[in-house]
Amino acid sequence: MRRVILIVTDSLGVGEAPDAAAYTDAGADTLLHAAEGTPGFAMPELAALGMGNITGAAQGKFRIPQDQVIGSFGRMQEMSRGKDTITGHWEIAGIETLTPFKTYPDGFPKEFIRKFEEAIGCEVLGNYPASGTVIIEDLGPEHEATGKPIVYTSADSVFQIAANTDVIPLERLYEICKIAREMLVGDWACGRVIARPYVKDENGKRTRTSDRHDYAVSPPQETLLDKVSGAGQTVWAVGKINDIFNGQGITKSVHTTGNMDGVDKTLEAMKEDFGGLIFTNLVDFDSLYGHRRDPEGYGRAIMDFDRRLPEIKAAMHDEDILIITADHGNDPIHHGFDHTREYVPVLLYGAPIAAGVDLGTRHAFADCGQTIAEYLGVPATAEGESFLLEVLK
């Protein structure tokens, strides 16, 4: 019974894409700068799969002899317009986004905010681009005194709502987000509404919780997930995958609290007997370290994941294929606090996969999804060119 375990190491780019300058991302290199910023950095398991042998990855610092590489490897260039989570994941699953999701660099229109306040029955604070950890410190005291939710955005197409759950209970925060989701269409279109709950301890420290929830638009057409589930196979979503695809094409989903919980939940799914796809997002690389411009934290997160790879490999069945990739970059030393336009890695491993195959540069993330569709024997996705025959033994 064939399965693919597809793990998105959220934002782990491997160097600036050819059009990076158009996104103000010239020089971005997430893997390199995370590695350079982390004392004692090492990733032996990822290196064995070929991460260091990818063209240009980390300037070749982790390259090993080709005959020692146990997986197939390459890098993928994004064909879609944009560098956000939805665009990247949707392209992996076979959709090219020609029109970028609308962004709000000056905050959301006053008319929208007024109507939103009417809909939820109270005023809001903020409404400007900001780091989530910074804005809850800046506006947290006023929010906690008045009960007004904090709204903010970023360079991505997102409407984020932060609240202390002692002030606005979690279910009410979710309700407010659902109201925003229904309103952010048409002229006010927005890719995602994100609930950003936080707590404050006895020392006054504010910390975001793992109860984040994303409310995304639905994909405009069938994706790889629809192809797999439509063929009667399982699509097991781990982490925020269910949110990104708005549940479309997913047969089972589980929430995660971070990278290591994501690995745990992936291993739990691998114990089950089914054919199809396990689709995992490991969010901490992006949310905790990339956006917060913490290269050492990012590097340590890579090493933590690297240490878990032997467990994943040991849990694989004879016909399982493991694919590790990313959805964009988020260089932890780059300017600002947003994603970076980069190549992403694609690493493949498993009994059916040939060792040491260099796929070079693929010109669409969708090649990954098309390869999965072919391996699972389901209808082709709308975009992408399969490289399955290049990597099979």
MOPEUR-V151037 format. One record per residue. N is the residue number from 1. OMEGA is omega in whole degrees, -180 to 180 (NA if undefined). D_CENTER is the distance of its C-alpha to the mean C-alpha in whole Angstrom. Layout:
n = [N:N]
omega = [OMEGA:OMEGA]
d_center = [D_CENTER:D_CENTER]
This chain:
n = [1:2:3:4:5:6:7:8:9:10:11:12:13:14:15:16:17:18:19:20:21:22:23:24:25:26:27:28:29:30:31:32:33:34:35:36:37:38:39:40:41:42:43:44:45:46:47:48:49:50:51:52:53:54:55:56:57:58:59:60:61:62:63:64:65:66:67:68:69:70:71:72:73:74:75:76:77:78:79:80:81:82:83:84:85:86:87:88:89:90:91:92:93:94:95:96:97:98:99:100:101:102:103:104:105:106:107:108:109:110:111:112:113:114:115:116:117:118:119:120:121:122:123:124:125:126:127:128:129:130:131:132:133:134:135:136:137:138:139:140:141:142:143:144:145:146:147:148:149:150:151:152:153:154:155:156:157:158:159:160:161:162:163:164:165:166:167:168:169:170:171:172:173:174:175:176:177:178:179:180:181:182:183:184:185:186:187:188:189:190:191:192:193:194:195:196:197:198:199:200:201:202:203:204:205:206:207:208:209:210:211:212:213:214:215:216:217:218:219:220:221:222:223:224:225:226:227:228:229:230:231:232:233:234:235:236:237:238:239:240:241:242:243:244:245:246:247:248:249:250:251:252:253:254:255:256:257:258:259:260:261:262:263:264:265:266:267:268:269:270:271:272:273:274:275:276:277:278:279:280:281:282:283:284:285:286:287:288:289:290:291:292:293:294:295:296:297:298:299:300:301:302:303:304:305:306:307:308:309:310:311:312:313:314:315:316:317:318:319:320:321:322:323:324:325:326:327:328:329:330:331:332:333:334:335:336:337:338:339:340:341:342:343:344:345:346:347:348:349:350:351:352:353:354:355:356:357:358:359:360:361:362:363:364:365:366:367:368:369:370:371:372:373:374:375:376:377:378:379:380:381:382:383:384:385:386:387:388:389:390:391:392:393]
omega = [-173:175:171:174:-176:-177:176:174:-166:174:-177:178:-178:174:-174:175:-179:-180:-176:-177:179:178:-175:-175:178:178:-179:178:-173:-178:-178:-174:173:180:-179:-178:-174:178:178:-177:175:178:-173:-178:178:178:179:178:176:-177:-178:-178:176:180:176:-175:178:178:176:-176:-175:178:175:178:-175:-177:176:179:-174:179:171:-171:176:175:-178:177:-180:177:-179:175:180:-179:-177:-176:-177:-179:-179:-180:179:179:175:-178:170:-179:172:178:-177:179:-179:174:-177:178:-173:-176:178:-175:-178:-177:-179:-180:178:-178:180:-179:177:178:177:-176:-178:174:176:176:177:176:172:-176:173:178:-177:168:-178:-180:179:-173:178:174:-178:-174:-180:-179:179:177:-177:179:-173:-176:-180:180:179:176:179:-179:179:177:176:178:-176:172:-174:-179:-179:178:170:-174:171:180:175:-179:-174:-177:177:177:177:179:178:179:179:176:178:-180:-179:-177:-173:179:177:-180:-180:-175:-180:-176:-177:165:-175:172:-178:180:175:177:177:-178:-175:178:179:-180:180:-177:176:-178:179:-179:172:175:180:175:-173:170:178:176:-176:180:180:177:174:-177:177:-179:-177:-179:178:177:178:178:-177:168:-175:-176:-179:-179:-172:178:-179:179:-176:-179:180:177:-174:177:-176:-180:179:179:177:177:176:180:-179:-175:-175:174:176:175:179:-178:176:178:177:179:-178:178:-178:-177:179:172:179:-169:165:-174:-173:170:175:-164:-171:179:-176:-169:-176:-170:178:-179:-179:178:-178:-175:-180:176:179:-179:179:177:176:-180:177:178:180:-179:180:-176:177:177:-180:-180:-179:-178:-175:175:-174:-178:178:170:174:175:177:-180:178:-175:179:172:171:-174:-174:174:-178:177:178:-177:-170:-179:178:-177:-174:164:173:179:165:-179:-180:-179:175:-179:180:-170:177:180:171:179:178:-179:-179:-180:174:-172:173:171:-176:176:179:180:180:177:178:180:-180:-179:-179:177:-180:-179:-178:174:-176:-177:174:178:-177:172:-174:-176:179:-173:179:178:NA]
d_center = [28:25:21:18:15:12:10:6:7:4:6:9:11:15:17:18:18:21:20:19:22:22:19:21:18:21:21:17:17:14:15:19:19:17:20:23:22:22:26:26:23:23:20:23:21:18:21:23:21:21:18:21:23:20:22:22:19:20:24:25:25:24:25:28:30:29:31:29:26:25:23:22:20:19:16:15:16:14:17:15:16:14:11:8:5:8:10:8:7:11:12:11:13:16:16:17:16:19:20:17:16:19:18:21:22:25:24:24:28:30:31:28:28:32:31:28:30:33:31:30:33:32:32:28:28:26:24:23:20:19:18:17:19:22:22:23:25:27:27:27:31:32:29:31:34:34:31:30:26:24:22:20:17:16:15:13:14:14:17:17:19:20:23:25:25:29:29:27:27:23:24:26:23:21:24:24:20:21:24:22:20:23:25:22:23:25:26:24:21:18:14:13:15:14:16:16:19:21:24:27:29:33:32:31:27:24:21:18:18:15:16:14:14:12:14:13:16:16:16:19:20:20:17:16:16:19:21:20:21:24:26:26:23:21:17:16:13:11:9:8:8:12:11:9:12:14:16:17:18:17:20:18:16:15:14:13:14:12:11:15:15:12:14:17:16:15:19:20:19:21:24:24:26:25:24:21:17:15:11:9:6:7:6:9:9:7:9:12:13:11:12:15:16:17:18:19:17:14:17:18:14:14:18:17:15:18:20:19:19:22:22:19:22:25:23:23:26:28:26:22:20:17:14:12:10:7:6:8:10:10:14:15:19:18:20:19:15:13:11:13:14:14:14:12:13:14:16:18:21:23:27:27:25:27:27:27:26:24:23:23:21:19:19:17:13:15:17:15:15:19:20:18:20:23:23:23:26:24:25:23:20:21:20:19:22:22:23:24:27:26:25:27:30]
